[in-house]
């Protein structure tokens, strides 16, 4: 059986609190062989995967849990397409661009999706697992000579295929280009459509702004437009829905779909299942172990691909990559909540120089999650800040209750380790009972306790902030966009953690998010923010989740149904029989 050994070298403390524990306890080392040795360059261990027996002793003995030893699937006989170094992540297989198709890529964070796009876009040259003698272009082409990727790489390396690539890290764009939006788009606009696309995404007002002055959502819009306006045969979009509000996600999805034609292929990596379902013609799943290895499956029909991913089993590959399925509720009916009111807020109004917000009165009950949706720039975060006492309304005033508030954009600037942040929030509470089982295990923070916060990924940082928020001793918990940066599995885990928390501890929560399926899963009642972004905001509700979701989908001009197999919400194809029937009845949201 093929085996891969991974060492997170940043976490390793050999020589600084660890005296080579992994090597001292290794049974193979004790026989006189060099299975685990010290690398002379950084004085940290190296594991010989051929000598390793997979006993797991080094994994269990490591004081900071920086070692993983994994047995790869038996059917995986090929060498990797790329490996980042000795005892480092490796990727098997690649997605396949297809003219006239939008191929969606679905998988966990840290499993190789962005690496695959970088290889196909020519940003990263694959080494075929050969670290000492990286292959020449001809060797890479020969590796795929019997499939369409061989011709693709031949054209890519000879400069005969034009590629447009929207990276995941859009925050790096202002560091690479110091100018205005107008100047950037004029430079890349090969089809003379950039400014029309900017208008389609309701972003024309950004034209004269410097890139360094844009918010995450604004920068995402510009990145999508800049990519789509290039002349290319293949377009790659890495997480295009991140930072975008619910309205813009649908507009961006329609824009990206329109790029695929008989001569043009599109590949999209996305965690938002509703967006991925709506945008894709086919799905390729990436499975494996985060930070260790990733395998890209063969292409599948959209519904089948997403359902197999949720089930955690790929019949064609005969691989179970997750020991449990991800389940959705059978119907959208609201969960019973206590009659006891924990939060009562009046009509409130807040005026700024160029924006005005007016909210309605409402209540939140014990054990209830009030979900909040609406476009950016309508005052959702302002509303939370007024409830939390961080912002004083001009009229109306909420009860003076202590509210634990998770900010919209988590920052790693707080410093220290994960353990220190959890202790500061709730003492040693995180180590006991429900908190240990849920926050450390279900959110996966247990293996990160000794990690420096500044080194966490976006998803890890988000989960830490959620845990810190829930550790506070309060009655009301407000969470602003808790699904951002988090993959599908962890989105459902986060939703379950929040719902379980408010029920078990008899609290209530207010959750603002743009992922329709996340809100559908977590919400009991809803507030829908409407109005003109950046100018005026008002609310519809509080109302039942069914009524609120119907209002949101009507605003988006889409209808929803439930998948018969998994019960997950799906967007109906525009103009389909079910779409037309639901519109006639005014039922945009599925019901029993």
Legacy VTK file of the C-alpha trace (Angstrom):
# vtk DataFile Version 3.0
C-alpha trace
ASCII
DATASET POLYDATA
POINTS 592 float
0.000 0.000 0.000
1.263 3.461 -0.936
1.891 5.631 2.087
2.394 9.377 2.485
3.992 11.007 5.539
3.431 14.710 6.183
5.265 16.952 8.661
3.952 20.471 9.315
7.376 22.030 9.682
6.015 25.340 10.996
4.480 23.523 13.988
7.462 21.217 14.653
9.360 22.208 17.844
12.228 19.717 17.640
15.164 21.128 19.615
12.872 23.739 21.215
10.728 21.740 23.597
10.979 18.356 21.890
13.994 16.052 21.908
13.310 14.135 18.659
10.439 12.165 20.226
9.195 10.815 16.872
12.577 9.310 15.968
13.276 7.945 19.446
10.022 5.987 19.566
9.978 4.860 15.907
10.119 0.998 15.842
11.981 1.022 12.516
14.639 3.379 13.925
15.053 1.025 16.892
16.038 -1.784 14.515
18.949 0.365 13.321
17.386 1.689 10.117
16.942 5.381 9.297
13.185 5.761 8.917
13.029 9.123 10.738
16.154 11.276 10.597
17.086 14.899 11.291
17.340 17.216 8.309
20.638 19.078 8.656
19.239 22.230 7.052
16.406 23.062 9.459
17.151 20.502 12.244
13.664 19.020 11.895
12.669 15.403 11.142
12.320 13.758 7.749
10.384 10.497 7.296
11.309 7.854 4.725
7.916 6.784 3.361
9.325 3.526 1.937
10.670 2.399 5.314
7.646 3.663 7.290
5.306 0.839 8.385
2.379 3.123 9.181
2.300 2.090 12.848
1.245 5.605 13.906
3.476 5.747 16.999
5.232 8.938 15.863
1.837 10.533 15.190
0.605 9.772 18.707
3.859 10.699 20.466
4.377 14.074 18.732
3.706 16.755 21.399
2.334 19.303 18.897
0.538 16.913 16.487
2.543 18.007 13.451
2.886 14.517 11.880
0.366 12.694 9.675
0.966 9.223 8.204
-1.742 8.245 5.731
-2.362 5.127 3.666
-3.434 6.198 0.182
-6.359 4.424 -1.574
-5.228 1.087 -3.026
-6.529 1.981 -6.501
-4.296 5.067 -6.571
-1.325 3.641 -8.451
-0.186 6.722 -10.400
2.608 8.995 -9.262
1.398 12.432 -8.141
1.119 15.243 -10.660
2.844 17.500 -8.127
4.474 17.357 -4.699
5.596 20.420 -2.767
8.574 18.766 -1.069
9.759 15.880 1.071
7.007 14.976 3.570
4.775 17.651 2.024
1.411 17.796 0.236
0.941 15.889 -3.032
-1.773 16.111 -5.698
-3.069 13.292 -7.904
-4.801 13.876 -11.265
-6.183 17.145 -12.683
-9.549 18.604 -13.709
-10.279 18.586 -17.445
-11.295 21.806 -19.263
-14.078 21.146 -21.809
-15.158 23.589 -24.503
-18.769 24.657 -24.100
-18.891 23.474 -20.475
-18.584 25.004 -17.031
-16.839 22.384 -14.893
-17.310 22.885 -11.158
-14.602 21.757 -8.704
-15.802 20.732 -5.243
-13.685 19.765 -2.234
-12.450 20.708 1.232
-10.014 23.503 1.987
-6.326 22.555 1.804
-6.901 19.637 -0.544
-5.356 20.914 -3.788
-8.103 22.702 -5.726
-6.161 25.954 -6.135
-2.974 23.994 -6.851
-4.756 22.216 -9.716
-5.948 25.519 -11.224
-2.467 27.013 -10.887
-1.039 24.058 -12.834
-3.647 24.277 -15.588
-3.251 28.059 -15.833
0.528 27.729 -16.223
1.230 29.550 -12.942
2.782 26.415 -11.403
4.902 23.869 -13.329
4.069 20.343 -12.083
7.035 18.217 -10.989
5.296 14.811 -11.348
6.531 13.999 -7.840
10.180 14.230 -8.906
11.723 16.673 -6.426
15.367 16.264 -7.452
14.978 16.443 -11.240
11.812 18.340 -12.193
10.498 17.203 -15.596
10.833 19.104 -18.841
7.720 20.265 -20.711
7.942 17.228 -22.996
7.746 14.823 -20.039
4.615 16.523 -18.697
3.001 16.390 -22.137
3.953 12.720 -22.497
2.387 11.912 -19.093
-1.008 12.926 -20.531
-0.405 11.921 -24.162
-3.364 9.512 -24.248
-5.940 12.020 -22.956
-7.055 15.531 -23.891
-4.798 17.109 -21.246
-1.761 16.104 -23.316
-2.839 18.347 -26.175
-3.814 21.050 -23.686
-0.355 21.127 -22.062
1.305 21.061 -25.488
-0.632 24.163 -26.534
-0.183 25.816 -23.110
3.608 25.437 -23.048
3.960 26.558 -26.674
1.913 29.684 -25.973
-0.967 28.678 -28.243
-3.734 28.762 -25.644
-4.840 31.953 -23.920
-5.786 31.530 -20.280
-7.657 33.910 -17.960
-7.307 33.167 -14.250
-9.062 34.738 -11.264
-7.052 33.724 -8.201
-8.415 32.867 -4.782
-6.297 35.496 -3.006
-7.850 38.635 -4.450
-6.375 40.605 -1.540
-3.001 40.357 -3.302
-4.212 42.196 -6.419
-3.673 45.731 -5.014
-0.101 44.712 -4.103
0.561 43.664 -7.700
-1.125 46.601 -9.421
-1.189 50.109 -7.965
-3.798 52.024 -9.919
-7.515 52.643 -10.388
-10.168 50.147 -11.421
-10.578 51.988 -14.733
-6.853 51.758 -15.485
-6.706 48.040 -14.670
-9.734 47.155 -16.786
-8.520 49.225 -19.735
-5.252 47.289 -19.604
-6.830 43.785 -19.677
-10.064 44.371 -21.628
-9.492 42.280 -24.749
-13.172 42.099 -25.733
-14.185 45.716 -25.004
-16.873 44.579 -22.569
-15.271 45.300 -19.177
-17.230 48.421 -18.319
-20.524 46.834 -19.373
-19.744 43.846 -17.137
-18.894 46.251 -14.302
-22.340 47.790 -14.807
-23.968 44.333 -14.840
-22.467 43.681 -11.390
-23.726 47.072 -10.171
-20.167 48.325 -9.734
-19.804 51.186 -12.224
-19.252 53.603 -9.339
-15.939 51.850 -8.591
-14.285 52.863 -11.885
-12.291 55.808 -10.517
-11.321 54.222 -7.206
-7.859 52.905 -6.471
-7.680 49.142 -6.015
-6.098 49.617 -2.587
-9.268 51.410 -1.410
-11.722 48.609 -2.333
-13.485 46.292 0.118
-13.335 42.513 -0.272
-16.644 42.346 -2.148
-15.726 45.249 -4.434
-12.338 43.728 -5.197
-14.008 40.407 -6.006
-16.332 42.091 -8.506
-13.413 43.815 -10.220
-11.416 40.559 -10.326
-14.326 38.692 -11.949
-14.836 41.452 -14.524
-11.105 41.705 -15.286
-10.916 37.931 -15.858
-14.104 37.666 -17.925
-13.142 40.573 -20.194
-9.874 38.966 -21.305
-9.655 37.117 -24.623
-9.150 33.475 -23.668
-9.979 29.893 -24.599
-10.041 28.759 -20.968
-11.279 30.718 -17.937
-10.441 29.729 -14.376
-12.346 31.161 -11.397
-11.145 30.275 -7.891
-13.930 30.894 -5.319
-15.720 33.734 -7.164
-18.577 33.928 -4.617
-16.360 34.803 -1.642
-17.112 38.275 -0.183
-20.072 38.737 -2.564
-23.562 39.359 -1.229
-26.499 37.135 -2.159
-27.652 39.380 -5.027
-24.242 39.675 -6.649
-23.555 35.924 -6.389
-26.403 35.178 -8.781
-25.344 37.959 -11.175
-21.737 36.753 -11.133
-22.859 33.157 -11.718
-24.841 34.206 -14.786
-21.881 36.202 -16.100
-19.470 33.269 -15.672
-21.910 30.806 -17.289
-22.179 33.060 -20.333
-18.444 32.664 -21.063
-18.678 28.982 -22.055
-19.210 28.375 -25.776
-18.129 25.901 -28.475
-14.548 27.220 -28.344
-14.324 28.230 -24.687
-14.010 26.207 -21.468
-14.652 27.407 -17.903
-13.521 25.841 -14.598
-14.876 27.093 -11.268
-13.822 26.223 -7.705
-16.572 27.097 -5.225
-17.821 26.155 -1.712
-21.288 27.705 -2.032
-23.326 24.683 -3.178
-26.228 26.746 -4.505
-23.881 28.848 -6.656
-21.869 25.810 -7.809
-25.051 23.894 -8.692
-26.415 26.873 -10.630
-23.194 27.662 -12.488
-21.925 24.177 -13.472
-22.570 21.718 -16.302
-20.356 19.026 -14.769
-18.671 18.406 -11.398
-15.254 17.012 -10.460
-14.721 16.133 -6.799
-11.438 16.544 -4.936
-11.014 14.179 -1.982
-8.170 13.159 0.332
-6.702 14.587 3.549
-6.432 18.349 4.018
-2.802 19.445 3.988
-1.631 15.924 3.087
-2.871 14.783 -0.311
-5.670 15.397 -2.809
-7.179 13.243 -5.568
-9.353 14.652 -8.361
-12.159 12.341 -9.472
-13.498 11.833 -12.959
-16.207 14.185 -14.231
-19.832 13.681 -13.168
-23.251 15.169 -13.863
-23.925 18.105 -11.521
-26.690 16.573 -9.417
-24.940 13.218 -9.142
-21.558 14.785 -8.356
-22.830 17.034 -5.555
-24.960 14.243 -4.073
-22.015 11.811 -4.068
-19.878 14.465 -2.419
-22.507 14.961 0.295
-22.783 11.180 0.733
-18.977 10.891 1.109
-18.765 7.913 -1.268
-17.692 7.790 -4.941
-19.070 4.565 -6.508
-17.017 4.881 -9.715
-13.786 5.153 -7.713
-15.009 2.785 -4.960
-13.711 5.284 -2.390
-15.364 6.408 0.834
-13.577 9.660 1.663
-15.799 10.698 4.592
-17.180 8.315 7.244
-20.505 10.157 7.436
-22.915 11.773 4.957
-23.897 15.435 5.078
-27.668 15.573 5.588
-30.224 18.326 5.168
-33.600 18.613 6.840
-36.400 16.994 4.860
-38.532 20.118 4.836
-38.106 23.791 5.538
-40.649 23.881 8.366
-39.537 25.940 11.334
-38.185 24.185 14.396
-40.162 24.650 17.583
-38.729 27.391 19.786
-39.507 28.305 23.379
-42.121 30.987 24.069
-39.694 32.727 26.431
-38.369 35.972 24.886
-34.678 36.671 25.386
-34.283 39.746 23.174
-36.766 42.448 22.303
-35.688 45.299 20.046
-37.718 48.378 19.025
-37.884 50.245 15.737
-34.474 51.835 15.286
-33.101 54.443 12.913
-29.559 55.472 12.112
-28.492 58.220 9.730
-25.048 58.684 8.245
-23.815 61.310 5.810
-25.020 59.375 2.746
-26.921 56.393 4.175
-30.047 55.866 6.241
-31.183 52.682 8.002
-34.596 52.026 9.510
-35.404 48.704 11.206
-38.643 47.250 12.552
-39.308 46.004 16.068
-38.870 42.316 16.781
-38.186 39.569 19.264
-35.861 36.574 19.515
-36.846 33.627 21.717
-34.861 31.182 23.796
-33.351 28.477 21.587
-34.037 30.459 18.396
-31.735 31.497 15.526
-32.806 34.712 13.779
-31.282 34.645 10.279
-30.519 37.916 8.475
-30.092 38.239 4.705
-29.826 41.008 2.128
-27.417 42.725 -0.239
-24.274 44.447 1.017
-24.612 48.127 1.842
-28.125 47.861 3.324
-27.139 48.092 7.005
-27.004 44.491 8.285
-23.722 44.988 10.124
-24.921 48.396 11.381
-27.996 46.662 12.805
-25.824 44.130 14.679
-23.583 46.874 16.026
-26.606 48.785 17.356
-27.849 45.634 19.105
-24.380 44.981 20.533
-24.137 48.562 21.828
-21.160 49.374 19.607
-23.211 51.975 17.717
-25.883 54.232 19.188
-29.072 54.583 17.088
-30.525 58.055 16.441
-33.961 56.826 17.498
-35.045 53.723 19.362
-32.738 51.853 21.679
-32.342 48.099 22.199
-32.318 46.543 25.643
-29.007 46.929 27.419
-28.047 43.275 27.285
-24.585 41.849 26.948
-24.185 40.519 23.414
-21.286 38.414 22.191
-20.502 39.680 18.680
-18.395 37.972 15.995
-17.106 40.596 13.592
-17.519 40.315 9.821
-13.810 40.207 9.025
-11.738 38.149 11.522
-8.213 39.480 12.002
-5.062 37.540 12.862
-3.536 40.659 14.418
-4.709 39.653 17.913
-1.522 37.558 18.215
-0.738 34.585 20.427
-1.817 30.959 19.997
-5.243 29.395 19.495
-5.124 28.015 23.046
-4.397 31.475 24.485
-7.313 33.037 22.573
-9.735 30.347 23.814
-8.509 30.702 27.406
-8.879 34.476 27.274
-12.478 34.100 26.066
-13.691 31.453 28.483
-10.957 30.326 30.812
-10.593 26.541 30.775
-14.248 26.048 29.761
-13.163 25.064 26.245
-11.517 21.930 27.715
-14.656 20.489 29.290
-17.964 18.884 28.343
-19.912 20.249 25.397
-17.257 22.834 24.519
-14.478 20.274 24.198
-16.564 17.849 22.161
-18.008 20.554 19.933
-15.525 23.405 19.601
-12.314 21.381 19.724
-13.499 18.273 17.885
-16.371 19.301 15.606
-14.762 22.599 14.588
-11.334 20.936 14.405
-9.647 23.414 16.747
-8.125 20.727 18.980
-5.280 20.067 16.545
-4.609 23.810 16.240
-4.234 24.688 19.941
-0.484 25.310 19.716
-0.663 27.119 16.369
0.094 30.822 16.173
-3.035 32.758 15.162
-1.075 34.747 12.580
-0.391 31.486 10.703
-4.018 30.290 10.484
-5.836 30.006 7.168
-8.984 32.053 6.555
-11.256 29.109 7.422
-9.306 28.229 10.586
-9.397 31.851 11.732
-13.139 32.018 11.120
-13.765 28.915 13.231
-11.587 30.296 16.025
-13.616 33.530 16.105
-16.859 31.521 16.205
-15.535 29.482 19.135
-14.364 32.616 20.979
-17.802 34.174 20.465
-19.628 31.121 21.867
-17.283 30.928 24.882
-18.414 34.365 26.094
-20.844 34.334 29.021
-23.847 36.051 27.372
-27.490 35.493 26.500
-27.474 36.754 22.896
-24.879 35.784 20.302
-24.529 37.764 17.066
-22.426 36.290 14.245
-21.617 38.264 11.097
-20.949 36.006 8.055
-19.757 32.883 9.923
-19.653 30.786 6.709
-17.060 32.973 4.931
-13.819 31.140 3.951
-15.260 27.804 5.168
-15.775 24.693 3.013
-19.010 22.686 2.651
-18.386 20.183 5.486
-17.402 22.871 7.944
-20.312 25.120 6.934
-22.734 22.403 7.989
-20.651 21.760 11.127
-20.723 25.465 12.003
-24.492 25.583 11.461
-24.986 22.529 13.694
-22.668 23.930 16.366
-24.557 27.238 16.546
-28.005 25.588 16.546
-26.955 23.007 19.146
-25.409 25.729 21.302
-28.538 27.911 21.511
-30.752 24.892 22.259
-28.512 23.193 24.845
-27.538 26.391 26.660
-30.966 28.073 26.236
-29.552 31.109 24.444
-30.475 32.815 21.178
-28.456 33.826 18.119
-28.637 36.338 15.285
-26.770 35.185 12.185
-26.003 37.326 9.119
-24.860 35.384 6.052
-25.026 35.282 2.230
-25.055 31.498 1.717
-28.715 30.622 1.071
-28.243 26.956 1.991
-26.416 27.856 5.204
-29.250 30.194 6.217
-31.856 27.650 5.139
-30.162 25.090 7.387
-29.610 27.267 10.448
-32.497 29.758 10.567
-35.756 29.595 12.535
-37.019 33.082 11.698
-35.755 35.795 9.356
-35.066 39.465 8.781
-34.649 40.467 5.123
-32.835 43.737 4.423
-34.071 45.639 1.363
-33.535 49.089 -0.140
-30.817 50.772 -2.219
-27.249 49.732 -1.277
-25.193 52.581 0.149
-28.199 54.917 0.195
-31.128 53.503 2.169
-31.929 50.276 3.996
-35.083 48.927 5.625
-36.227 45.490 6.771
-38.915 42.946 5.949
-39.695 41.004 9.119
-39.059 39.430 11.513
-41.095 36.716 9.787
-41.072 32.930 9.585
-38.179 31.356 7.706
-40.506 30.203 4.917
-41.868 33.721 4.384
-38.419 35.295 4.663
-36.749 32.887 2.234
-39.588 33.377 -0.241
-38.948 37.140 -0.116
-35.188 36.668 -0.641
-35.628 34.348 -3.624
-38.257 36.598 -5.168
-35.765 39.468 -4.895
-33.137 37.286 -6.610
-35.642 36.212 -9.298
-34.955 32.500 -8.747
-37.048 29.588 -7.447
-35.911 26.751 -5.191
-36.795 23.067 -4.999
-35.542 20.217 -2.804
-33.352 17.449 -4.190
-35.338 14.220 -3.889
-32.341 12.216 -2.650
-30.470 14.511 -0.235
-33.198 17.093 0.480
-30.689 19.887 -0.220
-32.170 23.069 -1.718
-31.513 23.513 -5.467
-32.119 26.417 -7.833
-34.624 25.591 -10.580
-33.482 26.071 -14.162
-34.957 29.357 -15.465
-38.035 28.670 -17.595
-38.344 25.025 -16.496
-41.808 23.602 -15.800
-41.280 23.640 -12.026
-39.837 27.168 -12.163
-42.887 28.417 -14.090
-45.355 26.638 -11.791
-43.784 28.041 -8.622
-43.684 31.578 -10.036
-47.397 31.447 -10.904
-48.178 30.461 -7.324
-45.779 33.086 -5.906
-43.950 30.227 -4.179
-40.271 30.908 -4.842
-39.174 28.849 -1.843
-39.917 25.142 -1.575
-42.461 23.924 0.969
-43.930 20.552 1.900
LINES 1 593
592 0 1 2 3 4 5 6 7 8 9 10 11 12 13 14 15 16 17 18 19 20 21 22 23 24 25 26 27 28 29 30 31 32 33 34 35 36 37 38 39 40 41 42 43 44 45 46 47 48 49 50 51 52 53 54 55 56 57 58 59 60 61 62 63 64 65 66 67 68 69 70 71 72 73 74 75 76 77 78 79 80 81 82 83 84 85 86 87 88 89 90 91 92 93 94 95 96 97 98 99 100 101 102 103 104 105 106 107 108 109 110 111 112 113 114 115 116 117 118 119 120 121 122 123 124 125 126 127 128 129 130 131 132 133 134 135 136 137 138 139 140 141 142 143 144 145 146 147 148 149 150 151 152 153 154 155 156 157 158 159 160 161 162 163 164 165 166 167 168 169 170 171 172 173 174 175 176 177 178 179 180 181 182 183 184 185 186 187 188 189 190 191 192 193 194 195 196 197 198 199 200 201 202 203 204 205 206 207 208 209 210 211 212 213 214 215 216 217 218 219 220 221 222 223 224 225 226 227 228 229 230 231 232 233 234 235 236 237 238 239 240 241 242 243 244 245 246 247 248 249 250 251 252 253 254 255 256 257 258 259 260 261 262 263 264 265 266 267 268 269 270 271 272 273 274 275 276 277 278 279 280 281 282 283 284 285 286 287 288 289 290 291 292 293 294 295 296 297 298 299 300 301 302 303 304 305 306 307 308 309 310 311 312 313 314 315 316 317 318 319 320 321 322 323 324 325 326 327 328 329 330 331 332 333 334 335 336 337 338 339 340 341 342 343 344 345 346 347 348 349 350 351 352 353 354 355 356 357 358 359 360 361 362 363 364 365 366 367 368 369 370 371 372 373 374 375 376 377 378 379 380 381 382 383 384 385 386 387 388 389 390 391 392 393 394 395 396 397 398 399 400 401 402 403 404 405 406 407 408 409 410 411 412 413 414 415 416 417 418 419 420 421 422 423 424 425 426 427 428 429 430 431 432 433 434 435 436 437 438 439 440 441 442 443 444 445 446 447 448 449 450 451 452 453 454 455 456 457 458 459 460 461 462 463 464 465 466 467 468 469 470 471 472 473 474 475 476 477 478 479 480 481 482 483 484 485 486 487 488 489 490 491 492 493 494 495 496 497 498 499 500 501 502 503 504 505 506 507 508 509 510 511 512 513 514 515 516 517 518 519 520 521 522 523 524 525 526 527 528 529 530 531 532 533 534 535 536 537 538 539 540 541 542 543 544 545 546 547 548 549 550 551 552 553 554 555 556 557 558 559 560 561 562 563 564 565 566 567 568 569 570 571 572 573 574 575 576 577 578 579 580 581 582 583 584 585 586 587 588 589 590 591
